[in-house]
Every structure is written in C-alpha cells, then in structure tokens.
Amino acid sequence: MAASIAVGESAPSPTKKSAAEKPPSSLEEGFHKMIVDPALNEVSQQLDSAMKILDDYNDTLKKEREERLATRRDIPGPLQGSGQDMSVILQHMQDVIHGTEDEIQQSPVFTPSIDSTAKLALLGHSLAAYATLLPPDRLRRFTTRIISDTTLWLSRLFRFENGSAYYNEDDREGLIKVCRLVLHSKYPKFAAEGFNALYPKPPVVYISAASRPGLGQYICSQLGLPMSSLCTVPCNTVFGSVHTMDVASFERLVKDDINSSKLPVLLVANAGTPVAGHTDNLTRLLEICKANAIWLHVEGVNLATLSLTVVPDSVLPAVKCDSMTVTPGVWLGLPCTPAVTLYRTADPAMALAAGLSNSQSLERVRALPLWLCLQSVGHQGIVKKIKHAADLSLQLSEKLDTIATLKKSTQFDIPSPVVIFRYAESREKPGEEVAPYAVAKLDDDSKELDKEKHRLLYNTLNRWLGERLSKDVPQLQLDIVEVEPEGVCLRFNPLLTAATRGTQREHVDRLVECLEEHTAVLDCTVDQREVFQAAVEDHPNLLSIDDATWPGVGVLQYIPEYWGHHSLENLTEETKTEMDKLNADIVHKLSDKEDIRFQKSTAPNGRTCVCVGLVSDDVSVEELVQEVYATGKELEDSSRFLERMADMVRKGIEQAEQELQKANEEKIMEEGVIRQIPIVGSVWNWLSPIQAKTPGGNVKGTTFNLSSGSVESTETTYKYKMQIQGGSPNSSPLSTPVSTPTKTSPSMKLVLPSPTKPEGSPGNKTDDQMEDEAAEEEEEEEEETKEGEDEKELDEEEGDEEEGTENGDTQAQEDDGNDQTRASEDSIQQTEGEVGDSVPEETPSSEEKDSNTEAETQDPVDTSNTDGNVVETEESNS
C-alpha cells in the first residue's frame, strides 16, 4: 500500500499539524511570547556587552599594573623607557654646554677652534676605545709599540736622552710616582719594612714657595708622609725675581736637615712658575742637588722651549735633571691628551715597584692620540707652534712698554713666554716735592689714599680691565691672577691658550688698541675721584661713601633734606628703608644715560647707594653730582607732596568724625531724649513738630577742602544753593599746614581800620585795586538785594497762613534776623580778607576806639569804609 506523492508537493508535517490543531492553552503563554521573551533577550544582550566592557577595562588595568611594577620609580627620567633619540640627546648636551638663550646673551660662550690635528686627537680617543676590544695578545703587542715609539720621540724632542716615560691623566700623578721611586732607591728596605725604614732618617721633600697651591699637601697625603717631611723653600727677597727660589736659603736648609739626621730626597723646581712664569736658577740648584744626592724634578710651561732650535740659557740645564713633567698636548692644542713624565733610572725593577711602568694594556693605550698627532704634526710643525706662541708674548711685551700706566712683572735678562702686567700709576708722573723739614706734616696733609685702600682700588680697576678686554678681544685669553706683592694682574700665556683660541698677531694689535682706550679712561677716572668727593661735599644732602671696590669715579648717598644730619644711628628702620628706596629711584631714573653708567649698590653701612661709573675727559664730574642732587631733590619733593597730602586727608577725616559726633550730641541735647525713642519720638514729633533753624534741617553737614586742608560747614551751601569756596585761593597743601577751623562767635563785632590814611603809607591802594574792590562790592549789594526780596516773599506767605501764631511770627523774625546776620558776617569776612591782603593791620587811635565803642552799643551798627559802602549787622531779638 504505497502512497504516491506528486512531484513538487511536500508531505504534511505531523508536528505542525498537531500544533495547529492544538489550541492555545491560555493568554499567558501568548503574553510571554510577544512581550516578555523579547525584553529578556534585549536585557541579556546588553548585559553581555557590559560584561565585555568590564573585562576589557580589567585587562587594561592589569597591563598598566604590570608595567608599573616593571618600571622602578627611582630611575631618573632620561633613563626610563626604551631610550631616547640621538637628536634629543645631542640637543640636551648643547643646552648643558651653552645654557639657555638668556645666559648666552649675558655671557656668550667662546667656541674653541679645532684644526685638523685636534680632530685627529679626537679620532685617536675613539680608536683607543675600539682597540680595547682586540684580543689580549694583539692588544699587548699594539700598545707596546705605541709606548716605545712615543717615548723615543718625546725624549729626542725635549733633549732628554736615555729617558723613560710615564703617561698619566693628572700631571701631579707622575710626580708622586717619581717620589715613590726615590724612596725605594734611598731606602732599600722600604719595600719590605714600609714606613719603619723611614724612621731612622725621615725623608725631606723640598718645594718652592712659588709652586702651585696645595702641591706639598698632595704629595704628603698620597705618600702617607707627615707634614714635617715637607720643606718650603722661600723666594728671593733681595736679589733676583721675587717669584723664584732663593738658592742660598735652599742650601742652608739642606745643611740644617742633614745635621738634624734627616735625609733630603727630592727637590721640585720650576721652569716657569704657575702664576708669573719665572724660571728658577736651575744651574745652581743642579749643583747643590748633585753634591747632596738629591733627586731634581723640573716642571713648568717654559720646558716647551727645549724643542726650539735655540734654547734659552735659563731652561737648558733642565735636560740634565733626573725627571721632568711635560704637557705637549696642552702646548700643541690637542684635546684630552695625557701628560708625560720623563725620568732616568738604572734599575727597571724599582720603576716597576714605584708604578712608573705602564704594565696594563688599558693604561698603555691612552698614548694612542699623542702617537697619532706627533706623526701628523712632525718636528717642524711642533717647533712652529711653540715659536708662534713665544713671538706673541714678545710682541705684547714690546707694545706694553709704550703705555705709561701699565707695569710689567718680568724676570731680568731671562725671556719668558708668559707676560704679566697690571694697571698702576704712571711711571712718568713726577713725584711731589716736599721740604726736608715737612716730613712729619706729609702724613697729615697728604691727599693721597691710604696704602691699603690704594692697593684695593687698583686691584678693582685691574679686574674691570681684564673683564672688559676679554669681551673686546675674545680670541685672546687673559687670566686675572693674584700676584704678590703687586696685587691683581693680567696674565697672557699663549703656550696654553693660543692653539685652542687661534690667537694671531692682529689680535695682539687689537688688544693693545683697547688697552690704550681703557687706560685713558682709567687715568681720567682716578684723577677725578678727588674732584668728585669735593663736589659731593659741596651739597648738604649728599654723602660721599669711601668704597674702593667700585671701579668708578665714586659712590654717594642722597640724604633727605628733612633729616638735617648724615647720621643713621638714631633713625628707625622705616626711615632707612625710605632712604634706600629714594636712592634706588635715583639710579633707575639716571640709568638711561649712555655716556655714564649709574648703578645701585650696597654701601659698607648696609644702605643703598648710587655708584657713578668711569668718566672720560669730556665729562664734567661736577655736572654729574649736580644731576644726582637735582634728581634726588625732585623725587624727594614729589614723595613729600604725596606724604603731606595723605597726612592732610587723614587729619581731615579725623576732624570730620569729631564734628559729626559733636553735632549728634548737640542734636540729642536740643531735641531731648524722648524724640530719640523709635515709636514715642514719632508721636511726639507729630504733636510738637521740630522748628527748622537751618534751611537744610537741624543737622549740619561738613565738607573737606583739599586746597586749604580744612573742614568747613555746609550751611552756606544749603543757604545760597551753591558751593562757596572758603580760605585763600593761593593756599596749597605743600606751603600751608593743616589748620583746625574755629567757630566764630555770633556776638563778634567787626572793627575796620580808619578810613583816613597818611600819604605815602604802605597801605595805600592802587587804582586797579580800588576798581576791583568797587566791582566786588557792587556784586555783594546785588546779592543782598535779591536776598531781601526772597525774605519778603517768604514773610508774605507766612502771613497768609491761618494757623500762624504770634510765637511763630516772632520765630520767623528771629530766623530772618539770623539769616541777615550770617549773610552780613560772610560779606564782612570776605571784605576783611580783601582788605587784609592789601592793607596791613594798624592799631586804632583813642578816638577811633571811642567811636567803635559807641557803634557797638547801637542796635544796628553802621560802619562806613573808604568807598562809602555800609555793612549792617543786627543782633537777633530775644
């Protein structure tokens, strides 16, 4: 019973049929399908997305936590991370060398010149670093060849035959190694017993007093010797240079030490002292050292002349010494090349024990830059560079002889490549002639500065000269050094600076031109210092400060005029601060001038002062002092005006407060206490109104007049409906003090001077004054007429009122009488002021007194003046 199904028809699904035939069980299932299920699905999707966001955020936090744990907080910023770009590192290095833009503008950094030989030295350092990566056997063979070649070349170059060499970064290190070699040779048991071998005869090391500072202490600390083993030989005081060793003293010290059971072992001599460049007497020192078996070690810049064709006689004995320290890299302008200590020894084992043999390959390879540069320059190039430096020194030395105020510090008949000079008094300046019997008076009446202050002044001028020349000629280096006994000097050492600075002969000529310009200004400044002090003493408000540390014509302080003295002992700190601010303002206002420089500084007394710089021949010192005085006076007056104005306003405010307080007290006393109670006072005021005594009310206001500095009442302002200026129109806060106004009694009578004046008296008025007074009196009469009409209208209005009483009329009459009295008093005061300005006060005669007495008894007083004008005053009716 097979059932046939047509093609394209599908068999009916029994499930669908059953579901379609089955009716819905209830409405609840339909509600869930249509509303609840879609909502739940949407909530589930949003929940999944939110959980995913939280998971991502947790992963991010976990990574950041791991990174923070991996990164140490104590690591500096430039080292953190994976490193920085090379351009950033180079820019940072450039900023460290040159500084910021502001620092470059203030003090520009001179960039040294690097020639091809110097570049080869830089390349040698890189090659030396690369050579350390070679295998040990090849590195040993390579360094041995470099050391042997360089030692041979330097020994022949500086005429030191059969010598060995020790290469070191610090030139003092070679001297320490030589001292160890001498100790091993003098004390055979030193290697086994140590310092116990030194006890029977303690060693003595001799150095010159002109040696570099701290050399003796460095030797003792490195060798472990006590300071008693160091002996400093003094310099010459009578014969020879004061910067060279005294041979006689050295010989005497050696004999004394031998007699004291001490063993002289080493002498350090100088072929060119560190400061002055002078050479010791090497011939005599060599003889003494050979006679007493003392090791002679020589160092100094003059050893460079040993490579020249013609060697100076003072330096030539150095070739016979036991050891010497040379710095060819510094003399030839080779950066960071080692110093070389040449020595002679018959026992290589002792040299090895002393550490003079460079056994380590890393120490040997440091000679590679010098090995390369010596081959590149050659003997002729070395001689040329050293001779060029010597010629520069000779050129400058000859030029300095033409300037009278420059003094050189040279060694007699011994040429030196170092030039020392300083600014001092003119050698051609004639001395002051003093009579033999006036020697005792010379110390009292001399106008010259004290010796110590004179020395301090010239030291300051030389420092200024050195700083100025360094800016004018940057290609030529001048060192500011302290040389005894001269003081501050300028040193030109081309052997150390000419190669790196690129100094040429034209730079020396430029230096001499600048020296001539600056010394002319310094000469004028020194000559004008006494003129400056005399000009300051002529002004009572100026105080001269003796400050030798200022390179200028002088220092002064402006003292305010109201002090009246120059002492600062009894002044408050606030007053001293005010003076400091005044002097600082003076400098600020005068600093715009180009020919002279005013600067602010601190005086020895701790207060601010005005420093006047260098002056030339076309500048008048008296005018400068006058300008400072005028500027200080102007600033003082302006500040005094502000102070007095502030004082006046403060006093006016205090007076106004007192007047207002007094007016309130009078109001309470006049109105009574009942009217001041809030509710009761209102009722009482309604039942019994307050009769106004003034047009503006019972309370009178006050005004403050800035021109006169006084507090005035506003009664006239309310009365005349305009502001009337009181006081003298020419009064000023700066010329008149603040005065407390006094109230004029209403019973005061005006007494005018007699109308008759004798001819030729000083009180007679001119025609112009008479016409002015007549015009003013006519204006016053018009005002009085207008006031009378106003009062009549007021009386008529009061008469029409039905509630007017006799008491009210009487009160009105009293008010009118008071108004007339006040108006007449104002006109009288104004007339009296006008008359007082032109007519002096005169004592009335007896007849005038009688007539004045009769006039006072009358109810209206009629007084006639010279122009016939009448001033009427009436007393108020009681």
Secondary structure in CASP SS format (residue, H / E / C, confidence):
PFRMAT SS
TARGET T0000
AUTHOR 0000-0000-0000
METHOD secondary structure of the structure
MODEL  1
M C 1.00
A C 1.00
A C 1.00
S C 1.00
I C 1.00
A C 1.00
V C 1.00
G C 1.00
E C 1.00
S C 1.00
A C 1.00
P C 1.00
S C 1.00
P H 1.00
T H 1.00
K H 1.00
K H 1.00
S H 1.00
A H 1.00
A H 1.00
E H 1.00
K C 1.00
P C 1.00
P C 1.00
S C 1.00
S C 1.00
L H 1.00
E H 1.00
E H 1.00
G H 1.00
F H 1.00
H H 1.00
K H 1.00
M H 1.00
I H 1.00
V H 1.00
D H 1.00
P H 1.00
A H 1.00
L H 1.00
N H 1.00
E H 1.00
V H 1.00
S H 1.00
Q H 1.00
Q H 1.00
L H 1.00
D H 1.00
S H 1.00
A H 1.00
M H 1.00
K H 1.00
I H 1.00
L H 1.00
D H 1.00
D H 1.00
Y H 1.00
N H 1.00
D H 1.00
T H 1.00
L H 1.00
K H 1.00
K H 1.00
E H 1.00
R H 1.00
E H 1.00
E H 1.00
R H 1.00
L H 1.00
A H 1.00
T C 1.00
R C 1.00
R C 1.00
D C 1.00
I C 1.00
P C 1.00
G H 1.00
P H 1.00
L H 1.00
Q C 1.00
G C 1.00
S C 1.00
G C 1.00
Q C 1.00
D C 1.00
M H 1.00
S H 1.00
V H 1.00
I H 1.00
L H 1.00
Q H 1.00
H H 1.00
M H 1.00
Q H 1.00
D H 1.00
V H 1.00
I H 1.00
H H 1.00
G C 1.00
T C 1.00
E H 1.00
D H 1.00
E H 1.00
I H 1.00
Q H 1.00
Q H 1.00
S C 1.00
P C 1.00
V C 1.00
F C 1.00
T C 1.00
P C 1.00
S C 1.00
I C 1.00
D C 1.00
S H 1.00
T H 1.00
A H 1.00
K H 1.00
L H 1.00
A H 1.00
L H 1.00
L H 1.00
G H 1.00
H H 1.00
S H 1.00
L H 1.00
A H 1.00
A H 1.00
Y H 1.00
A H 1.00
T C 1.00
L C 1.00
L C 1.00
P C 1.00
P H 1.00
D H 1.00
R H 1.00
L H 1.00
R H 1.00
R H 1.00
F H 1.00
T H 1.00
T H 1.00
R H 1.00
I H 1.00
I H 1.00
S H 1.00
D H 1.00
T H 1.00
T H 1.00
L H 1.00
W H 1.00
L H 1.00
S H 1.00
R H 1.00
L H 1.00
F C 1.00
R C 1.00
F C 1.00
E C 1.00
N C 1.00
G C 1.00
S E 1.00
A E 1.00
Y E 1.00
Y E 1.00
N E 1.00
E C 1.00
D C 1.00
D H 1.00
R H 1.00
E H 1.00
G H 1.00
L H 1.00
I H 1.00
K H 1.00
V H 1.00
C H 1.00
R H 1.00
L H 1.00
V H 1.00
L H 1.00
H H 1.00
S H 1.00
K H 1.00
Y C 1.00
P C 1.00
K C 1.00
F H 1.00
A H 1.00
A H 1.00
E H 1.00
G H 1.00
F H 1.00
N H 1.00
A H 1.00
L H 1.00
Y C 1.00
P C 1.00
K C 1.00
P C 1.00
P E 1.00
V E 1.00
V E 1.00
Y E 1.00
I E 1.00
S E 1.00
A C 1.00
A C 1.00
S C 1.00
R C 1.00
P C 1.00
G C 1.00
L H 1.00
G H 1.00
Q H 1.00
Y H 1.00
I H 1.00
C H 1.00
S H 1.00
Q H 1.00
L H 1.00
G C 1.00
L C 1.00
P C 1.00
M H 1.00
S H 1.00
S H 1.00
L E 1.00
C E 1.00
T E 1.00
V E 1.00
P C 1.00
C E 1.00
N C 1.00
T C 1.00
V C 1.00
F C 1.00
G C 1.00
S C 1.00
V C 1.00
H C 1.00
T C 1.00
M E 1.00
D C 1.00
V H 1.00
A H 1.00
S H 1.00
F H 1.00
E H 1.00
R H 1.00
L H 1.00
V H 1.00
K H 1.00
D H 1.00
D H 1.00
I H 1.00
N H 1.00
S C 1.00
S C 1.00
K C 1.00
L E 1.00
P E 1.00
V E 1.00
L E 1.00
L E 1.00
V E 1.00
A E 1.00
N E 1.00
A E 1.00
G C 1.00
T C 1.00
P C 1.00
V C 1.00
A C 1.00
G C 1.00
H C 1.00
T E 1.00
D C 1.00
N C 1.00
L H 1.00
T H 1.00
R H 1.00
L H 1.00
L H 1.00
E H 1.00
I H 1.00
C H 1.00
K H 1.00
A H 1.00
N C 1.00
A C 1.00
I C 1.00
W E 1.00
L E 1.00
H E 1.00
V E 1.00
E E 1.00
G C 1.00
V H 1.00
N H 1.00
L H 1.00
A H 1.00
T H 1.00
L H 1.00
S H 1.00
L C 1.00
T C 1.00
V C 1.00
V C 1.00
P C 1.00
D C 1.00
S C 1.00
V C 1.00
L H 1.00
P H 1.00
A H 1.00
V H 1.00
K H 1.00
C C 1.00
D C 1.00
S E 1.00
M E 1.00
T E 1.00
V E 1.00
T C 1.00
P H 1.00
G H 1.00
V H 1.00
W H 1.00
L H 1.00
G C 1.00
L C 1.00
P C 1.00
C C 1.00
T C 1.00
P C 1.00
A E 1.00
V E 1.00
T E 1.00
L E 1.00
Y E 1.00
R C 1.00
T C 1.00
A C 1.00
D C 1.00
P H 1.00
A H 1.00
M H 1.00
A H 1.00
L H 1.00
A H 1.00
A H 1.00
G C 1.00
L C 1.00
S C 1.00
N C 1.00
S C 1.00
Q C 1.00
S H 1.00
L H 1.00
E H 1.00
R H 1.00
V H 1.00
R H 1.00
A H 1.00
L H 1.00
P H 1.00
L H 1.00
W H 1.00
L H 1.00
C H 1.00
L H 1.00
Q H 1.00
S H 1.00
V H 1.00
G H 1.00
H H 1.00
Q H 1.00
G H 1.00
I H 1.00
V H 1.00
K H 1.00
K H 1.00
I H 1.00
K H 1.00
H H 1.00
A H 1.00
A H 1.00
D H 1.00
L H 1.00
S H 1.00
L H 1.00
Q H 1.00
L H 1.00
S H 1.00
E H 1.00
K H 1.00
L H 1.00
D C 1.00
T C 1.00
I C 1.00
A C 1.00
T C 1.00
L E 1.00
K E 1.00
K E 1.00
S C 1.00
T C 1.00
Q C 1.00
F C 1.00
D C 1.00
I C 1.00
P C 1.00
S C 1.00
P C 1.00
V C 1.00
V E 1.00
I E 1.00
F E 1.00
R E 1.00
Y E 1.00
A C 1.00
E C 1.00
S C 1.00
R C 1.00
E C 1.00
K C 1.00
P C 1.00
G C 1.00
E C 1.00
E C 1.00
V C 1.00
A C 1.00
P H 1.00
Y H 1.00
A H 1.00
V H 1.00
A H 1.00
K H 1.00
L H 1.00
D H 1.00
D H 1.00
D H 1.00
S C 1.00
K C 1.00
E C 1.00
L C 1.00
D C 1.00
K H 1.00
E H 1.00
K H 1.00
H H 1.00
R H 1.00
L H 1.00
L H 1.00
Y H 1.00
N H 1.00
T H 1.00
L H 1.00
N H 1.00
R H 1.00
W H 1.00
L H 1.00
G H 1.00
E H 1.00
R H 1.00
L H 1.00
S H 1.00
K H 1.00
D H 1.00
V C 1.00
P C 1.00
Q C 1.00
L C 1.00
Q C 1.00
L C 1.00
D E 1.00
I E 1.00
V E 1.00
E E 1.00
V E 1.00
E C 1.00
P C 1.00
E C 1.00
G E 1.00
V E 1.00
C E 1.00
L E 1.00
R E 1.00
F E 1.00
N C 1.00
P H 1.00
L H 1.00
L H 1.00
T H 1.00
A H 1.00
A H 1.00
T H 1.00
R H 1.00
G C 1.00
T C 1.00
Q C 1.00
R H 1.00
E H 1.00
H H 1.00
V H 1.00
D H 1.00
R H 1.00
L H 1.00
V H 1.00
E H 1.00
C H 1.00
L H 1.00
E H 1.00
E H 1.00
H H 1.00
T H 1.00
A H 1.00
V H 1.00
L H 1.00
D H 1.00
C H 1.00
T H 1.00
V H 1.00
D H 1.00
Q H 1.00
R H 1.00
E H 1.00
V H 1.00
F H 1.00
Q H 1.00
A H 1.00
A H 1.00
V H 1.00
E H 1.00
D C 1.00
H C 1.00
P C 1.00
N C 1.00
L E 1.00
L E 1.00
S E 1.00
I E 1.00
D C 1.00
D C 1.00
A C 1.00
T C 1.00
W C 1.00
P C 1.00
G C 1.00
V C 1.00
G E 1.00
V E 1.00
L E 1.00
Q E 1.00
Y E 1.00
I C 1.00
P C 1.00
E H 1.00
Y H 1.00
W H 1.00
G C 1.00
H C 1.00
H C 1.00
S C 1.00
L C 1.00
E C 1.00
N C 1.00
L C 1.00
T C 1.00
E H 1.00
E H 1.00
T H 1.00
K H 1.00
T H 1.00
E H 1.00
M H 1.00
D H 1.00
K H 1.00
L H 1.00
N H 1.00
A H 1.00
D H 1.00
I H 1.00
V H 1.00
H H 1.00
K H 1.00
L H 1.00
S C 1.00
D C 1.00
K C 1.00
E C 1.00
D C 1.00
I C 1.00
R C 1.00
F E 1.00
Q E 1.00
K E 1.00
S E 1.00
T E 1.00
A C 1.00
P C 1.00
N C 1.00
G C 1.00
R C 1.00
T E 1.00
C E 1.00
V E 1.00
C E 1.00
V E 1.00
G C 1.00
L C 1.00
V C 1.00
S C 1.00
D C 1.00
D C 1.00
V C 1.00
S C 1.00
V H 1.00
E H 1.00
E H 1.00
L H 1.00
V H 1.00
Q H 1.00
E H 1.00
V H 1.00
Y H 1.00
A H 1.00
T H 1.00
G H 1.00
K H 1.00
E H 1.00
L H 1.00
E H 1.00
D H 1.00
S H 1.00
S H 1.00
R H 1.00
F H 1.00
L H 1.00
E H 1.00
R H 1.00
M H 1.00
A H 1.00
D H 1.00
M H 1.00
V H 1.00
R H 1.00
K H 1.00
G H 1.00
I H 1.00
E H 1.00
Q H 1.00
A H 1.00
E H 1.00
Q H 1.00
E H 1.00
L H 1.00
Q H 1.00
K H 1.00
A H 1.00
N H 1.00
E H 1.00
E H 1.00
K H 1.00
I H 1.00
M H 1.00
E H 1.00
E H 1.00
G C 1.00
V C 1.00
I H 1.00
R H 1.00
Q H 1.00
I C 1.00
P H 1.00
I H 1.00
V H 1.00
G H 1.00
S H 1.00
V H 1.00
W H 1.00
N H 1.00
W H 1.00
L H 1.00
S C 1.00
P C 1.00
I C 1.00
Q C 1.00
A C 1.00
K C 1.00
T C 1.00
P C 1.00
G C 1.00
G C 1.00
N C 1.00
V C 1.00
K C 1.00
G C 1.00
T E 1.00
T E 1.00
F E 1.00
N E 1.00
L C 1.00
S C 1.00
S C 1.00
G C 1.00
S E 1.00
V E 1.00
E E 1.00
S E 1.00
T C 1.00
E H 1.00
T H 1.00
T H 1.00
Y H 1.00
K H 1.00
Y H 1.00
K C 1.00
M C 1.00
Q C 1.00
I C 1.00
Q C 1.00
G C 1.00
G C 1.00
S C 1.00
P C 1.00
N C 1.00
S C 1.00
S C 1.00
P C 1.00
L C 1.00
S C 1.00
T C 1.00
P C 1.00
V C 1.00
S C 1.00
T C 1.00
P C 1.00
T C 1.00
K C 1.00
T C 1.00
S C 1.00
P C 1.00
S C 1.00
M C 1.00
K C 1.00
L C 1.00
V C 1.00
L C 1.00
P C 1.00
S C 1.00
P C 1.00
T C 1.00
K C 1.00
P C 1.00
E C 1.00
G C 1.00
S C 1.00
P C 1.00
G C 1.00
N C 1.00
K C 1.00
T C 1.00
D H 1.00
D H 1.00
Q H 1.00
M H 1.00
E H 1.00
D H 1.00
E H 1.00
A H 1.00
A H 1.00
E H 1.00
E H 1.00
E H 1.00
E H 1.00
E H 1.00
E H 1.00
E H 1.00
E H 1.00
E H 1.00
T H 1.00
K H 1.00
E H 1.00
G H 1.00
E H 1.00
D H 1.00
E H 1.00
K H 1.00
E H 1.00
L H 1.00
D H 1.00
E H 1.00
E H 1.00
E H 1.00
G H 1.00
D H 1.00
E C 1.00
E C 1.00
E C 1.00
G C 1.00
T C 1.00
E H 1.00
N H 1.00
G H 1.00
D H 1.00
T H 1.00
Q H 1.00
A H 1.00
Q H 1.00
E H 1.00
D H 1.00
D H 1.00
G H 1.00
N H 1.00
D H 1.00
Q H 1.00
T H 1.00
R H 1.00
A H 1.00
S H 1.00
E H 1.00
D H 1.00
S H 1.00
I H 1.00
Q H 1.00
Q H 1.00
T H 1.00
E H 1.00
G H 1.00
E H 1.00
V H 1.00
G H 1.00
D H 1.00
S H 1.00
V C 1.00
P C 1.00
E C 1.00
E C 1.00
T C 1.00
P C 1.00
S C 1.00
S H 1.00
E H 1.00
E H 1.00
K H 1.00
D H 1.00
S H 1.00
N H 1.00
T H 1.00
E H 1.00
A H 1.00
E H 1.00
T H 1.00
Q C 1.00
D C 1.00
P E 1.00
V E 1.00
D E 1.00
T E 1.00
S E 1.00
N C 1.00
T C 1.00
D C 1.00
G C 1.00
N C 1.00
V E 1.00
V E 1.00
E E 1.00
T E 1.00
E E 1.00
E C 1.00
S C 1.00
N C 1.00
S C 1.00
END
